[in-house]
């Protein structure tokens, strides 16, 4: 069976990719690595939801360190979209690839590919770039068709469902959009 490490940004977004990949014959384990999530209280809620996912779905999860300063250093020269997001994606995919390679996984991918709000082409480009000189390859799959069903399932399971991407900038952008309507 092919071993695959699934980067998990949040529990709701992991449901469809996990089901899809296991049905495709992969042995899937997860990696929760999200130094972009702010504030700390939000990070704790999302991590707890990932722990619930681990129990309910019986998926082996690894938890990366919460490296908020590493994230802030990565984006400080480009704090605005789209470069902020590009640097954030790259940081998380680099760390996922490194972890996957160190643990002997042949493939890795990310739940970022389930969100209709993320730039699929950019994520694919970064994933392929990060893994181009490695035996651990990025597996691109457009998981967006499962987004709504997975989030409905997450609500049924009482998983925490966040209201913004994760960083403080995305929280502020969400709030600006809400007040301008």
N, C-alpha and C positions, 0 to 999 in steps of 0.2 A: 504494500500500500504506500502511496506517495505521501510523504509528510509535508504539511503546509502550516506555516505560522500566519495567523490572521491578526493583523494590527487592529485593535478595538478602540475606537474613539468613544463609544458609548454602548451600553447594553442594547437599547432598542435597535440601533443600526447593525448589530451583530447577528440578530436572529436570522434574517434571510440569507446573508452570505454563508453562515455556518450550515444551515440546512442545505443550501444549494451545493456547497462544496463537498459535504459529506455524501450527498446523493451522487455526486460526480466521482466518488471513489477516493477522495482525499482523507487522510488521517489529519484532522484539524485540531490545532491547539491555538490558544489566544495569547496576545501580548497587549496589555493595557499600558500604553505609554503616551502621556498627554501633558507635557509641561506647560502647554499653552492655556490650560483651563484655569480660569481665575474667577472669583477669588477662591481661596483655600476651601471655603465652605462648599462651593460648587464642585470643586474637585472631589471632595469627600463624598458628596451625594452620588456622583457618577461612578466613583470607585466602588461604593457600596452596591450600586446597581449591577456593576460588573461581577462582584462577588456573588450576587443572587443569580446572575446568569450562569456562572460557573456551577453552582449547586443544582439549579433546575435542569440545565441542559447537560450536566455531567461532562463539561468541557474543561480540560486542563488549561488554566490561565496562569500566566506569569505577569508580574507587576514590575514595571520599570520604576526607577526613582522619579520623584516629583522634582524636576529640575527647572523651576520657574526662572531662575536667573540665566540659565543656559538659553531658554526660549527668548527672554527679554534681550539678551546680548545678540541673538541671531536676528531679531527684527528691528533693533534700534536704528539702524541706518535706513530702513524702509518700513516705517510704521503704518503706511496706508496700503489699502488694496490696490492692485492685486499682488504687489511684491511681498507684503506682509504674509499673505496666505501662501504664496510660493515658498517663502523661507520656512514657514511653519510646516508645510507638507514635507519639505525636504528634510528638516530636522527629524520628524517622526518616522519617515521612511528610511532614512539613514540608520537610525537607531534600531528599527525593526529588522532591517537587513542584517546589520551587525549581529544582533541577538540570534536571528535565524541561522546565520552562517556558523556562529559559535556553537549552537546547539545541534547542528547537523541536519537542519531542514533543507529540503531541495527547492522549496518554493515559499514565497511569502506574498501576501496581498493585504488590502486594507478595507475596513468598513467605510472609509471615506467615499468609496465607490458606490455606496447605496444611496447617498444623499443627492436629491435633485438640485440641491443648493451649491454643490461643489463642482469645480471645473474638472471634468473627467479627463479631458485631453492633457491637462497640466499634470494631474496625478499620474496618469499613464507614463508621460514623458519622464517625470522624476523617478518613478519606480524603475523604469527600464534603465535610466542613466545610472542610478545607484547600484544596480546589479550587473551592469554590462561586463565587468571584469571578474565575475564570480561564478561559481558553480551553483549558487543559490539564486534562483531567478524570480523576477517579479511576474506574478500571474495577473494579467488584466482581465477583468470581467465587469461588464456594466450590470450592476446589481439593482439599478434604480427601479426596475419593474416590481420589486418586492418591498419598496419603501413603506407604502401605506399599510399593507397587510402586516408587516413586521411591527410597525408602531401600534397598530390596533392590538396585536398579540401582546406587546409590551404593556399596554394599558390593562389588559385582562390579567396579566401576571403581576400587576402593581409595581412595575419597574418605574423608577424615576425617569421622566421624560423631560429633558431640558428644553429651554425656550430660545437658546442661541448657540452659536457654533462652539464657543468656549472661552475665547480671549475677551478681555475687557473692551477692546475696540469693537468686537462684534456685538457685545451687549449694548454698547452706546449706539451703534448703528441701528440695532433693532429698536431701541427706545426712540431714536429720531424718526424712524419710519412710522412708528405707532403714533407719535404726537403730530406728525404732518398729515395724517389722514383725516 
